Amino acid sequence: MKYAKGSIEYEMNCASLHEMLEAIPMTLSEQSRLQWWVREGHDINSNPWKCFEPDGSSMNYLKAFRILFGAPHGPWDSWEYETYMILDRSKKHLLSK
């Protein structure tokens, strides 16, 4: 889903982005990609790769980016990548081990 710039949803999404940037350490590359995603109007809790949480909900952009492009785990994470396994790479759906 894309939010129209200037809409309440867009502004709330930007506020969520600001909170995430302050709370979660990330590389400059991760920051710039996440900022671009949100500025384009996409929900911060979505991703372009169609990655999903074990419960079927959409995975947030940063988590999906880290799993697919490196650094899926580290001291900055509050979630444990090791507790997940990729069930189907074509669907990029994760299941609990």
N, C-alpha and C positions, 0 to 999 in steps of 0.2 A: 504494500500500500504506500502511496505517495501522498504527502500532505502539501497543500497549497501554501506557498510562502506567504507569511503574514497571518495565517490562520492560527487559532488558539492551539490546535494540535501541533502545528509546526513549532510554535514558540515553546510549548511544553517539552517537545522532543529536544529542542536546543538546550533547554534548561537541564534535561536529563544528561545530555552530552557533556555539558559543563561540569555537572556533578561527577560523571564517570572520569573525566580528564583529571579532576582533582583527587579522586579516591583510588584510582587504579594506575599504578606505574605502567608505562608503555613506551615503546620506542618512538622516535620521531616519525618513522614510516607508518607505524600503527596509528599514531595520532592523526597524521595527515589523511590517511585513507578513511578513518572513521569520521573525521570532520567533513570530508568530501561527501561521504555517503549520506550524512545527516543534512548537509546543505542542499543536496539534490532533492530533499524532501522525503527521504526514506525513513522508516521507523528504525530507531536505534536497536530495537529488539528483533530485527529481521536481518537477512543476509542474502546476497545475490546468488549464492551457491546452493540454496535450498537445503541447508543443513538443519536438522531437527534435534531437539532434546529427546531423551528416552520416553518422555510422556507424550510426544508428538507435537509439542509446541515449537515454534520457531526459535532457533538458537540466535543469540545476539551476534552482531557483526564481529565484534572483537574476538569472542570465543571461537567462532567459525573460522576467522582469519588465522588465528593461532594454530588451530588444529590442522588446517589444510596447508598452510605456508610456513610452518615452523614455530618453534617455541610454544608447544602446546601445554607445557607445564613449567613451573618455576616458582620462586618465592613470592611473586606478585599475585599468584592466583589463589582465589578462595575455593575454587573447584578442583577436583582431582581428575585429570585426564585418564589416569590409569584405571579408573573405575568404569570407563567406557570402552566399547569396542565398536568398530564400524561394521554394521550388519551388511549393508549393501552400498558399495561405492557409487553406483549409479543413482541411488536415492539419497546418499550421504546421511542416512538415518543412524543415530547412535543408540545402542542399547546398553543397559547395565550388565556387567559381567555376572 
